[in-house]
């Protein structure tokens, strides 16, 4: 359940003006911007720059967004923009920033108590705290110890008229509990009796299995979790040609209306998207006549960190951040797949991605899957970060966007995931339900496929670094050594990548 709590408390207290505060009584008393006005600013920035950053806007806009979002502010602190990881001096800097917050909140009678910390990360320099005064916002924007500030619980979509349209348009790349009978032309069968999706053959994945099957590599999926009903991703994960590997499930998502809640929702998928992504990357190869995954011998770690593919909730942001830092701290995890995203940057997630990246992880992210509202938009966050490998989907046998896929200069690779025949079928995967199948498309399935290919390459060369694996993937792709302005290096030839 999405949390849509709108606080419309206007700060009416009178304050003594000073040079240090640099604001007037009239400014503090003026009405907050409406959500429509704030969203208009966000959309203008997205259309002109391709991104939106709260710190680049004015204090009045940030303060208004705080009022619409339970007054919870994320503060990224540090000695510089690059100081995102905890260090010996982090504690002192954090205390200095907190004292600044307490000083202005108490001075302006905006806080009843001196401490209202809601979340402090153990690995990166961020904190979530209650802020009600615009004076506090202004002071933080000026402070050199503050890397950024962001309203932590502002919902960009919650008041839009097309919110319901957006939710219902996710279909093949979002939540869906459908099960379908696969067309005979959409797969081939390999020993000992597994179905190979047509898209695998388009990327020479079956031929690559003669050299690597992902053994010894751990792939992590940060998504909506893993279905407890699909036995082939649970009890039968370690079966057939896929014997000798493990699957682990974790949950960092809090499904609550209340931002202060710490009641984690568990590990089980309640959307089906995460199950599909885990299937395409790692589903077992056995004799049960079901779709196999790209790296069918790789280990799997899944995180239920979000409710659905679109990140627009405080608990989702926090859940993703916690999953990324936990995976960053695991030596066995090589590849992290994120078939989720949102339209503009989120500092807490950016820091967590940089943290995992600094630990040598390859983070593969979805370039974006369209809705009617976002069809104009290019590559989404976090795929537009330099630390991620951005992937999108194209139609079979051509460099033409899939019907719902985004593209742009930030894309690194493409995957053929939509058939060119009259059916326009996408990629066969395991369904949410036991021993059932389904089709999944969009940049989501392209991302999980690429994560699986990365696992194949890394398994073939276990001592390689992330950059060595990436370079081998680039060299195997269609456009290398050039990079296409819309499709990056293009389709990966998995056979060339593992040879």
Secondary structure, DSSP 8 states (H G I E B T S, - for coil): ------------------TTT---HHHHHS----HHHHHHHHHHHHHHHS---GGGS-HHHHHHHHHTTTTEEEEEE-SSTT--B--TTHHHHHHHHHHHHHHHHHHTT--SSS--EEEE-SSBSEEEEE---HHHHHHHHH-TTEEEEEETT--SSTT-TTHHHHHHT-GGGS---------GGGEEEETTTEEEEHHHHHTTHHHHTTT---TT-EEEEEEB-B-SS-GGGTTTSS-GGG-S--EEEEE--B--S-TT---B--SB-SSSHHHHHHHHHH---SSS--B--TTTTSEEEEEE--SSSB--SHHHHHHHHHHHHHHHT-SSEEEEEE--BBSS--HHHHHHHHHHHHTT-EEEEE--B--TTTTT--S-BTTTSTTEEEEEEEETTS--B-TTB---TT--EEEEEE-SSTT---EEEE-SSTT-EEEE-HHHHHHHHHHHHHHHHHHHTTT--HHHHHHHHHHHBTTTTS-BTTTBT-BB-HHHHH-
